[in-house]
Amino acid sequence: MTAADRRDAGIDLLRGLCVLLVVLHHVNLRFALNHYDVANLLPKPLARVVFWSGYYAVVVFFVISGFLITSLSLRRWSALPRIDARAFYVMRFARIFPCLIALLAVLSLMHFAGVADFVLDPTKTSPGRAIVAALTFHFNWLEGTRGYLPGSWDVLWSLSIEEAFYVAFPLVCLLVRREVVLVVPLLALVAIGPFVRVWNADIVPWDEYAYLACFDGIAFGCLAALVHARLAPSRRWLVAAFACGVGAMLLIVVFRHTANALGLVATGLYITVLELGAALVLLALAGGLFANASWRGTRTIGAVGRWSYEIYLTHMFVVFATVAVFKSIGASLAYAGVWYVGALIASVLLGAFVARAYSEPVNAALRARLLPRAPQTRVSAAT
């Protein structure tokens, strides 16, 4: 593994927690949409955090993406204006497209086979149109203008946000030529985000899926990476950043009534506070805080984080299958928690299998073929 490809265990841990929250959110949502009374499965305050934080988790993923892409680019090319756009795009293609293309092929086959929960509503879109949207980075726009598509397709909205960022990132870096100038458009995205969320507040799902309602999270990640690389905060500052970051994230994810009472939701700033908190936590983790800590179970969650992309793209297959089997055998809601845990474990196992058996080998092969001079001792799943 090259220095540019080395992993950060703390960031993998954060990604693992986020993808687990996404899976639990979708499991619970599908049970609820199938008219199962799961409202009292956990105490309401705990259920609100465990089962209804999926969107917040995706927002944190945006921050992580901005942070990792900026950090890894700085490690590889030492300065953002020196970025090799061709190499950047090849690495993004090798990491993203093998899984994406395979997923689109499977989803299309299931649509034409008439498999329940995978068939697209012809009044909203066609398979061809959905595939074009996924491959040209505007699936979020498609859903934002035509409504939600089946959950197995819906997960692609956030990928379009990230892909649009990946397309623009090296071009902007080469255009501005100076890192200090790059801070200006990043701060502009941070400032615009809350206004876009308020403007689209009554337009579902565009209120959450709009580009400018999500780019501020990526911008926060980029800014945190620049601070980490160029300012080298002291340990005291890292501790303070971590404490403030965790506090900000808890305010939005756990103490939601308080955040609402403070006017953060009405002003669109609740997501901004969450993004800022995530950026501060990433800054602290990347700075080495807790680097030598070893807590039981964190390695497993860290591994989940390494497979988060594959888990995210494939988990809806497990979710739909879980609910279908639950309905077919007439299982008791008294054991719904067991089914939730089973779906969670099965989603992780499926994602791990796809990563190890398919996406990681293909990623390595594509990089070796398209970037023959790049070190290929080991491919990092984060990149």
N, C-alpha and C positions, 0 to 999 in steps of 0.2 A: 504494500500500500504506500503510495506517495504521500508526502506531507500535505499536499492539497486535498487528498482523499481521506485523510484520517477522520474518524468519527468522534463525535462528542457524546459521551454516555448520557449526560444530563439532558441534552436536546432530544436524543432518542427516547428517553423516558417521558418527556413532555409529549412527544408525538404519539407514543404508545397510549398514554392516558387519553389523548384527544380522540384517537380512532376508536378506542373502546367506548367512549361516550357517544360517538356517532352511531355505532352499532346498537348500543342499548336504546338510543333514541328511536331508531327505526324499528327495532323489535317491539318496543312498547307502542309506538304509533300504529303499527300494523295490527296488533291485538285490539287496540282501541277502535280502529276503523272497521274492524270486523265485529264490532258491537260486543266485545268482551269487557266486562266491568273490571278493569285493572287499576282503577283510581286509588284503591286502598292497599295495593300490593306492598307499598312502603309508606311510612309516615309522610305526610304531604311535603314538609320542608325538604326531606331527604329525596323523595321521589322527584321533586322539582329539579334538583341538582343532577341526579343520576339519569333520569329519563328525558329531561327536557333541556339539555345543554348541547344538543347536537350542532345547532347553528353556531353557538359560541365556540365550539371546538373547531369548526371549519374556519372561523375568523382567526383563531390562533394559528391554524395551519398556514393561512396567508402570511402572517407575521413571520413564521418559521421559514417559509419559502423565500421571502425577501432577505432574511438574515443569512440563510445558507448560500443562496446564489451569490450575494454580494461578498460574503466571506471567502467562499471557494474561488471566486474570480480574483480576489485580491491575492490569495495564496498562489494561484497559478500564474498570474501575469504581473504581480507586484503593484500594479496601479490600474484602475478601471479604464483610463484612456488607452491603455496598451492591450486591451482585451482583443483576442482573436475571434472575430465574429463567426468565422466558418467553424472553428473548433467548438465554440460555444453551442452553435446550432446542432452540430453533429452529436455532441454529448446529450443535449436535450432530446433530440430525436431518438437516440439509442435507448434512453431511459424511459421515455413516455410512450412512444408509438407502438412498440411491440404489444404491450398489454392492451392499449387502447384499440388497436385494430382487431386483436383477437376478441375483445369484448363486443365490439360492434358486429363482428361476424356472428357470434353466438346469439346476441340479442335479435339480429335480423332473422336468423333461422327460427328462433322461438316465436317471433312475431308471425312469420308466414306459416308456422305450424299451428298457430292459434292457441298457444299456451296461455292460460289465464294469468293475468298480472304482467304479461310481457307484450300484449298487443297494443299498438299505438292507435289512438282514436283518430280516424281519418278526417274528422272535422277540425282537428288541430294540426296534424302534420302527417307526413308519409315516412316510411323507413328511409327512402332516399334523401328526403329533406333533412331528416334527423342526422343521418350519417354525414351529410355535407356540413351541417352546423357543428357537429363534433370535431370534424377534421379541419374546419376553418375558424375555430375558436370563437364561435358565437352561439353555443348551445344555450347559454344563459339568456341571451337576447331572444332566442326562439321561445323559450319557456316564459320569459318575461312578457312577451307580447301575445302568446297563445295559451298560456296557462300550464299548469303542472302536467308533465307526462308521467307514465308509469315509473314507480320508484327505481326500477332497475336501470332506466334511462336517465332519470332525474339526477343521479349522482354526477353526471357529466357537466353540470352547470359550473361547478367550482373549478373543474379542470380547464374550462375555457377561460376563466379569469386568469389562472396561472399561466396558461399558454400565451395569452395576449401580452402578459408581462414579459415572458421569456422572449417573445419576438421583439419587443420594444427595447429591452434592457441594453443589449450590446450596442444597438444603433444610437441610443441616447448617450451612452458612455463615450462613444467615438465622436459624436457630434459636439458635445459640450467641451471635451478635451481637458477639463480640469475638474477634479473631484469636488472642490469647494463650490463650483458652479452647479454641480449635480444636486447639491443640497436644496437649491431653490425649487426645482420642480417637485422634489420629494416633499418639501414642506407645503407646497401648493396642494398636492394631493391630500395631505393630512388635513388641511384647512377646508377643502371642498367636501370631504366625506360626510360630515354631519349635515350639511345643507342638502346634499343629494338624498340622504335618508329621510329627512323631513319632507322634502319635495315629493318623494314617492311613497310617503307613509301609507296612503290608502290604495296603492296599486300593487296587489299581490299577484305573483311573487317578485315583481320587479323591485319592490322596496328592499329586498335582500339580495337580489341577483344582479343589480345594475353594476356596471364596471366601476364607476366612480364611488359606489357605496362600499366597494371592497378593496380598491387599489390603495386606500390609505393604510390598511393593515400591512400590505406589502411594503409600502413606503416606510412605515415605522420599522420594519425589519431591516430594510436597507440602511436606514439612519443608525440603528443600533450597531450594525456590523461596521459601519464607518467609524463610529465612536470607539468601538472595541479595537479596531486596527490602528487608528491614528492617534488616539489620545491615551491609550493604555491606562485606564482608571486604576487607582490604588485599591487594595483589598477593602479598606474602609468604605470607599465609594461603592464597591461591588456589593458589600453587605447591605448598605443603604438601598442600593438599586433593587436588590432581591426582595428586601422587606417591603419596599413601596410597591414593587411589581406584584407580589403576592397579595398585598392588601387591595390593590386596584382590581385584580382579577376576582378576588373573593367578593368584593362589593357588587360586582355585576352578576356573577354566577350564583352566589349564595344569598346575598342580602338584596334581593331584587326589589322588594318593596321599598327599601331605603333608597336605592338608586332611582326608583320612580318618583319618590317623594322629593328628592333633590332636583328633579326636573331633567335628569339626564336622558330619560327615554324620550320625552317630549321634544327635546332639542337635538336628538340624534347623537348625543355625546356618549351614550352608554357604550356603544361599540368602540368609540375613540378611547375611552378609559380602559376598556378591556385590551385593546391593541397596545396601548402604552404600557399597561401592566405586563403583557406578554413580552414586549420588547425589552423591558427592564430585566425581567427574569432571564431572557436569553443572553443579555449582556453579562449578567452575573455568572451564568453557567459557562459561557464561553471564556470568561475571564479566569476560570479555574476554581470558582467557589464550589465546594463539595466534590472536587475532582478526586479526592482520596477517600471519600465516604463510601461505605458499602452497606447497603440495607437489604434485608431479606426480601426477595421477590422483585427487586428492581431490575435484575438482569432479564427476567422473563418479560417484564413490561418494556424494557429497552429493546428486546428482540421484536416485540410487537411493533414498536416504533420503526424498526428497520424495514418491516414489511407493510408499513401503513398504507403505501400507495396501492399495493395489490389487495390488501384487506378492504380498503375503501371501494375499489372498483368492483369487487366480487361479492361483498357481504350480502347484497340484496338477494342473491340466489339462495343463500342459507335462510335469510329472514322469511322469504315467501314460502320456502319448503317447510320451515318450522310451523308456520301458522296453518299451512294446508294439512300437515299431518295432525296437528292439534285438533283441527276441526273434524277431520275424517274419522278419528278414533273416539271423538267425544270426550277428550280428557277433561279432568276437573280443574277449575281455576285455582283450587287449593294448592295445586302443584305448579302454578304458572311460573313461579320463580325458578324452578328447576329447568323449565323450558327456556327461560331467558338466559340462564347460565349456559345451557347446552348450545343455544344459538350463538352465544358469544364465543365459546370455545371452538365450535365448528367453523365460525367465520375466520378466526385466527388461523386455524389449521389449513383451511382452504387457501387463504392468502399466502401463508408460508409455503405451501406446496407450489402455488403458481410462481412465487418469487424464486424458489430454489430450482424448480424443474424447468422453468420457461424464461421469465423476464431477466433474471440475472445472467444466465448463459448467453441469451441473445444480446443483451446489453454489452457484455464483454466482447462477443464476436463482432458486433457492429463497430465498436470502438477500435478493435484491432484491425479491422478491414479499412475503415474510413479514416482512422488516425494512426497509421502504422508507426509513426515515430514517437507516439505518446507511450509512457510506461504502462504496461498492462499486467503487472504482477497481481493486482487484485482490483476489482471494480467495487467502488463504494455504492451501496444502494441509495445513499442520500443524494448522490449526484447524478 
